Each structure stands twice: as structure tokens, then as C-alpha cells.
Amino acid sequence: MSSIAQSVRGSTYANIRPNKVVPSTTARSRNRSKRAATAIVYCEANFGAIDGKTANGLVRHSEKYKILSVIDSEKTGQDSGLVLGDKANSIPIHSSLAEAITHVGSVPDYFIYGMAPASGQLTSDERVLLLDAISQGMNVVNGLHEFLSDDPEFIAASKAMNVTLLDVRKPRAKLDMQTYSGRIDKVTCPRIAVLGTDCAIGKRTTATVLTRALNEYGLKAVMIGTGQTGLMQGARYGIALDAVPSQFCAGELEAKVVEAFECEDPDVIIIEGQGALSHPAYSTSSFILRGSRPDGVILQHAPGRLHRCDFEQMAMPDPAVEINLIQTFADTRVIGLTINHEHMTEADVDVAISRYERELGIPVTDALTRSTDCLVEMTLAAFPDLRSERTARAH
């Protein structure tokens, strides 16, 4: 049986420099107010791969932007949904920005940098590409640790075209940041964190699918974004934790959870995870456990992944070991396991679900290839009072 979805890293970078097509800024501003913001996502040589996780997430779900196409010259002509192993979504992949604009017939509102390279920095060729996008009147959404709004060249270019540079990871001033206060105790609805055994393993996707499924079931669920992609997708509450000084991480996240609780009156709050608690390269999971103090954790695991992303010498941990670490580190419980099916067939997923349910004694499912009812039941089994909350909302 063929693989459901394979993660394949690209090895080359194409030098992309589009032709300039400069529309009227005034006309474009007038048009933006009448329709949803349109966007092209750049993901050269990485769409469908680990470092393309931002683009992957945006084509699967975006409340903030209407994604028109993806730029990846290695997969040009393909449907982005099919590349991800999903259903066709009619979001095409093009080889260049010029080709993408020609296909649409107009210049989109936004150019989104859709990759998350380990360096967190732009290459020299990417600088040229982003400046070309700006010269055509496109706003730029940037999720890197390199902030365009601090760069004199990008500042001058954006002012000249009257466009916006949105650095999603740029933190607030330290004077405005909050330390942990204990206000999280006032949040009386269940809080569920979706953590993982590695980075780029599908935590955000599972959190998004779970939140949507709970809302469709009849509960009011709110998701807290903790990374740049979730914020780009339109999470109403959240913060890019890996850009916040460590002293403020727990407090800033706590504040977002409390704000969501007070403003939305939800039945349940879902917190997107980052990294992995056992991973020595990341500390974000510890801040998520401290700041949100989840009542339950859903753990995301990739049985077909042999080693940690970017660390070939570091074998993937066994889910039982990660569960023990989480439950030792924090006053919480792991209520279920979700599978990332990369490098796995349908039969492999079936075997993994049966094996882990037997070994771990908790519900196991795949958020993308199995019914979302499984995620809902996983949640209700851990928090049975939510059934009555649903009934109350129905009346």
C-alpha cells in the first residue's frame, strides 16, 4: 500500500525573481476592504516537508487569509492538498511569484513567508524575493526570528509602497510583558494541551482539528496559539512563545488563557504545544505546562519517524517515556495519544493505534485519517461533565 503522506526535505533553492507589476495602491486598499485578504505562500523546496510546516498549516486551515497558491518550483503544477496527502483543495503550486500572480490575474494582498528553517533567517535570495513582492504592492507576513520591521532596507521599501511588514514573532516591549501570577486558577473550564514527542510533528494541526470538532459537537472550544503558524492562521488568542524572554513565557501564556476564558466563556480551552518536553533543544513545552497548567494533555507521536528533526543522532522517544516525563513534571494527566502518519500506510496506522491503546491504556487516534468523533470521545471520556455543558448550550 502506498504511503499516506511522506515528509521529503528539499535540497535545492531556486533563485526566484518575479517581474514587477505595480498596481494602484489606492485602488488596492479600496478593494481589500470589500473582500477577504488574499495571500500567496512562499515555501520553495520545502512544501509538504518538515521545514514547510507553516505553509502546510496555512493551506489546511486559515481563518485570516484566503490562500490562493503556494510557491515551490520543485512541485509546480501540483495540487497542494494532494501533496499533503489530503483531498484536493484547488490551491495550486507555482514555480515563482510571477507565475502565481499571472495565474490569479491580479496582485494578492499578502505575501507570506511559509517556512520555518532552523536558522530563523532569510537567505540573500529570499531578501530579493521579498523586496520584489513589496515592490508590487504586497504586504508581507514573516514568521522568522529575523524581523523585517527592524531592517532599514525593508522599512524603506514598505514605506515607498505603503504596505505593512508583519513580523509575527516580534514580541511586545518587556515593560508590557507579564510574569506568572496564579490567575490561571480562575479558569474553571478544562484546559487541554496538545504536546508531542518531537517538533514539527503535527501538534498545531491536531489542536486545530480538535477545536473544530468540539465546536461542531456543540461545545464552545477556544484554541490558544503558541507559535507563528497558529497566529497566521487566525488564532484569536495566542503568542509566539519562542520569541518571548524565558522570564515572561509562563506569565504571557497564562494571560492569554485567562483572556480567552473571560472573553469567550468557553466550555474547554485547547492549548497548542511546541517542541517536546524531552527535547534538549527546546524549552517551550515546559512553559506551556507551567503557564497554562493543563488539566489534560493529548500527546502527538510519529511512529514512522526514526529520529528527532534535524538531530539524526537522537532517536525518537517512546510515548510511554514521554508520558511519564510529562506527568512527573506537571500536575496533569495524558488523556490520549494522536498519531502523525508520516511514512506510514493505512495498515500501519491501524496497527499503531491498537498497539498503543493496549500498551498505554488510553485512547489513540489519527486526527487526519480517522473520524474526528474519536477526538471528541477522547475528550469526553476524560472530562465527562462536558456532556452536560453541551446539553446546557443546546437549551
C-alpha positions in Angstrom: 0.0 0.0 0.0 1.3 3.5 -0.8 2.3 5.9 1.9 -0.4 8.3 3.2 1.9 11.2 3.2 5.7 11.4 3.1 7.8 14.1 4.5 10.6 14.8 2.0 13.2 17.5 2.5 14.0 19.7 -0.5 17.7 20.0 -1.3 17.9 23.0 -3.6 16.9 26.6 -3.7 15.7 28.2 -6.9 16.5 31.9 -7.4 13.1 33.4 -7.9 12.8 37.0 -9.1 9.4 38.0 -10.4 8.7 40.6 -13.0 7.4 43.9 -11.5 3.7 44.6 -11.8 2.8 47.7 -9.8 -1.0 48.3 -9.2 -2.6 51.4 -7.8 -2.1 51.4 -4.1 -5.3 53.4 -3.6 -7.3 51.1 -5.7 -5.8 48.1 -3.9 -6.6 49.5 -0.5 -10.2 50.1 -1.6 -10.6 46.5 -2.9 -9.1 45.0 0.3 -12.0 46.4 2.4 -14.6 44.6 0.3 -13.2 41.1 0.4 -11.2 38.6 2.4 -7.4 39.3 2.4 -5.8 37.1 -0.3 -2.3 35.6 0.0 0.4 33.6 -1.7 2.6 31.4 0.5 6.3 31.0 -0.3 7.7 27.6 0.5 10.5 27.0 -2.0 11.8 23.3 -2.0 10.0 22.6 1.3 6.3 22.3 0.8 5.0 19.1 2.4 8.2 18.8 4.3 9.1 19.5 7.9 10.6 23.0 7.3 7.5 23.9 5.3 5.1 23.4 8.3 3.9 27.0 8.2 2.8 26.7 4.5 1.4 23.2 5.2 -0.7 24.5 8.0 -2.0 27.5 6.1 -3.3 25.5 3.1 -5.0 23.2 5.5 -6.6 25.9 7.7 -6.7 29.7 7.5 -9.3 31.9 9.1 -7.3 35.1 8.4 -6.2 34.8 4.8 -7.6 33.3 1.6 -4.7 31.3 0.3 -4.5 31.5 -3.5 -1.4 29.4 -4.2 1.9 28.1 -2.9 5.4 28.8 -4.4 7.6 25.8 -4.7 9.3 25.2 -8.0 10.0 21.5 -7.2 6.3 20.8 -7.0 4.9 23.2 -9.6 1.7 22.2 -11.2 0.5 20.0 -8.3 -2.5 20.5 -6.0 -1.2 21.4 -2.5 -3.9 19.3 -0.8 -2.8 16.2 -2.6 0.9 16.9 -1.9 0.0 16.9 1.8 -1.8 13.6 1.5 -5.2 15.3 1.9 -8.1 15.8 -0.6 -7.5 18.1 -3.5 -8.1 21.7 -2.3 -7.7 23.7 -5.6 -4.8 25.6 -4.2 -2.2 25.2 -6.9 1.6 25.2 -6.5 3.6 27.5 -8.8 7.2 27.9 -9.6 7.5 31.6 -9.0 5.7 34.7 -7.7 5.4 36.0 -11.3 3.6 32.7 -12.3 1.4 32.8 -9.2 0.3 36.4 -10.0 -0.3 35.6 -13.6 -2.5 32.7 -12.7 -4.6 34.8 -10.3 -4.8 37.7 -12.7 -4.1 40.3 -10.0 -1.6 41.1 -7.2 -2.7 39.4 -3.9 -2.8 41.4 -0.7 -0.2 39.4 1.1 3.0 37.5 0.6 3.5 35.0 3.4 6.9 33.5 4.1 5.8 29.9 4.8 8.9 28.2 6.1 10.4 27.6 9.5 14.1 26.9 8.9 16.3 26.1 11.8 18.4 29.3 11.2 15.3 31.5 11.5 17.0 33.8 9.0 16.4 34.9 5.4 18.9 33.9 2.7 20.2 36.6 0.3 18.0 35.3 -2.5 14.9 35.4 -0.2 15.6 39.0 0.6 15.5 39.8 -3.1 12.2 37.9 -3.5 10.5 39.7 -0.5 11.6 43.1 -1.8 10.2 42.2 -5.2 6.9 41.3 -3.5 6.8 44.6 -1.7 7.6 46.5 -4.9 4.4 45.0 -6.4 2.3 46.3 -3.5 2.1 43.2 -1.4 2.1 43.3 2.4 4.5 40.7 3.9 3.8 38.3 6.7 7.0 37.0 8.2 7.3 34.3 10.9 11.1 34.2 11.2 13.2 35.4 14.1 14.7 38.0 11.7 12.3 41.0 11.9 11.7 42.9 8.7 10.3 45.8 10.5 13.8 46.4 12.1 15.6 46.2 8.7 16.3 49.7 7.1 16.0 48.3 3.6 12.7 46.6 4.2 11.4 49.7 6.1 12.2 52.0 3.2 10.7 49.7 0.6 7.5 49.2 2.6 7.1 53.0 3.2 7.6 53.6 -0.5 4.7 51.2 -1.4 2.6 51.9 1.6 2.4 48.3 2.7 2.7 46.5 6.0 5.5 44.3 7.4 4.0 41.9 9.9 6.6 40.2 12.0 4.5 37.5 13.7 7.3 36.5 16.2 8.2 40.1 17.2 7.4 40.3 21.0 5.9 43.1 22.9 8.1 45.5 24.8 9.4 43.9 28.0 7.7 46.6 30.1 4.4 45.3 28.8 5.1 41.7 29.4 3.6 39.8 32.4 5.1 37.2 34.7 3.2 34.3 36.1 0.6 35.4 38.7 -1.6 32.4 39.5 -4.6 33.9 37.8 -4.9 30.7 35.8 -6.7 29.3 38.9 -9.7 31.4 38.0 -10.1 29.5 34.7 -12.7 26.8 35.7 -13.2 25.1 32.3 -11.0 22.2 31.3 -7.7 23.1 29.7 -6.1 20.6 27.3 -2.6 21.0 25.9 -1.6 19.1 22.7 2.1 18.2 23.3 4.4 16.0 21.3 7.4 13.7 21.2 9.2 16.0 18.7 9.0 19.3 17.0 7.1 19.7 13.7 5.1 16.6 14.4 1.5 17.9 14.0 0.6 19.4 17.4 -0.9 22.5 15.9 -2.9 20.5 13.3 -4.3 18.2 15.9 -5.2 21.1 18.2 -6.9 22.8 15.3 -8.9 19.7 14.3 -9.8 19.0 17.9 -11.1 22.6 18.5 -13.2 22.5 15.3 -14.6 19.0 16.2 -15.6 20.1 19.7 -17.4 23.2 18.3 -19.2 21.1 15.8 -20.2 18.7 18.5 -21.9 21.5 20.3 -19.4 22.7 22.8 -17.7 26.1 22.8 -13.9 25.4 22.4 -11.2 28.0 22.0 -7.7 27.4 20.9 -4.7 29.2 22.2 -1.9 29.6 19.6 1.7 29.4 20.8 3.6 29.6 17.5 3.8 31.7 14.4 1.7 29.5 12.2 -1.2 29.3 14.5 -1.2 33.1 14.7 -1.0 33.4 11.0 -4.0 31.0 10.6 -6.1 33.4 12.7 -5.9 32.2 16.3 -7.7 35.0 18.2 -5.7 34.3 21.4 -2.1 33.4 21.4 1.6 34.3 21.4 4.8 33.1 19.7 6.4 31.7 22.8 9.8 31.0 21.4 10.3 34.8 20.8 9.4 35.7 24.4 12.2 36.0 27.1 12.0 33.0 29.3 11.2 35.0 32.4 7.9 36.0 30.9 6.8 32.9 28.9 4.7 31.3 31.6 3.1 34.7 32.5 2.4 35.7 28.9 0.7 32.4 28.2 -1.2 32.5 31.4 -2.6 35.9 30.5 -3.7 34.7 27.1 -5.6 31.7 28.6 -7.2 33.9 31.2 -8.2 36.5 28.5 -9.8 33.8 26.4 -11.7 32.4 29.3 -13.0 35.8 30.4 -13.9 37.0 26.9 -15.3 33.8 25.4 -16.8 31.9 28.3 -15.7 28.6 26.7 -16.5 25.0 27.8 -13.0 23.9 27.0 -9.7 25.6 26.1 -7.2 23.9 23.8 -3.5 24.9 24.0 -1.2 24.3 21.1 2.1 22.7 22.1 5.6 23.4 20.9 8.7 21.2 20.7 8.8 18.3 23.2 9.4 18.3 26.9 12.1 15.7 26.5 13.9 17.5 23.6 17.1 19.2 24.8 16.9 21.9 22.0 13.5 23.3 23.2 12.2 24.6 26.5 8.8 25.8 25.3 6.8 22.7 26.4 7.9 23.4 30.0 6.5 26.9 29.8 3.2 25.7 28.3 2.8 23.2 31.2 3.6 25.9 33.7 1.7 28.8 32.2 -1.5 27.1 31.2 -1.4 24.3 33.8 -3.5 22.0 31.7 -6.0 19.6 33.3 -5.2 17.1 30.5 -2.6 16.5 27.7 -3.0 14.9 24.3 0.3 13.6 23.1 1.2 13.6 19.4 3.7 10.9 18.2 5.1 9.8 14.8 5.7 6.1 14.9 7.3 6.2 11.5 9.9 8.8 12.5 13.2 7.3 13.4 15.0 10.3 14.9 14.3 13.8 16.0 14.0 16.6 13.4 17.5 17.9 12.5 19.1 15.6 15.1 19.9 12.3 13.4 21.9 11.1 16.4 18.9 11.5 18.7 16.4 8.6 18.5 12.7 9.3 18.9 11.4 8.7 22.4 8.9 6.0 23.3 5.5 7.6 24.0 5.4 5.9 27.4 8.6 7.6 28.4 7.3 11.0 27.3 4.0 10.5 29.1 5.9 9.6 32.3 8.0 12.7 32.0 5.0 15.0 31.4 3.1 13.6 34.3 6.1 13.8 36.6 7.0 17.4 35.5 3.4 18.8 35.9 0.3 18.1 37.8 -1.6 16.8 34.8 -2.5 13.6 33.0 -2.1 12.4 29.5 -5.7 11.6 28.3 -4.9 10.3 24.8 -2.3 9.8 22.0 -2.6 11.0 18.5 -0.7 9.6 15.5 1.3 11.5 12.9 1.1 9.1 10.0 4.2 10.2 8.0 5.9 7.3 6.4 3.0 5.0 7.3 0.3 3.1 5.4 -3.3 2.8 6.5 -2.5 -0.6 7.8 0.5 0.8 9.7 -1.8 3.3 11.4 -4.3 0.6 12.4 -1.5 -1.4 14.0 -0.1 1.6 15.8 -3.5 2.5 17.2 -4.1 -1.0 18.5 -0.6 -1.3 19.9 -0.6 2.0 21.8 -4.1 1.6 23.2 -3.0 -1.8 24.5 0.3 -0.6 25.9 -0.7 2.8 27.3 -4.3 2.2 28.3 -5.5 5.4 26.8 -7.5 6.3 23.6 -5.4 6.6 20.4 -6.4 8.0 17.0 -5.1 9.9 14.0 -6.6 13.4 13.7 -6.3 13.5 9.9 -7.2 10.0 8.7 -9.7 8.8 11.3 -13.1 10.3 12.2 -12.9 13.4 14.4 -15.5 11.7 16.6 -12.6 9.8 18.1 -11.0 13.0 19.2 -14.3 14.2 20.7 -14.8 10.9 22.6 -11.3 11.1 23.8 -12.0 14.5 25.4 -15.4 13.5 26.8 -14.0 10.3 28.3 -11.5 12.4 30.3 -14.0 15.2 31.1 -17.5 13.7 31.3 -19.0 16.9 32.6 -18.6 18.4 29.1 -21.6 16.3 28.0 -23.9 18.3 30.3 -22.2 21.5 29.2 -23.2 20.6 25.6 -26.8 19.9 26.7 -26.9 23.2 28.5 -25.7 25.2 25.5 -28.3 23.4 23.3 -31.0 24.8 25.5 
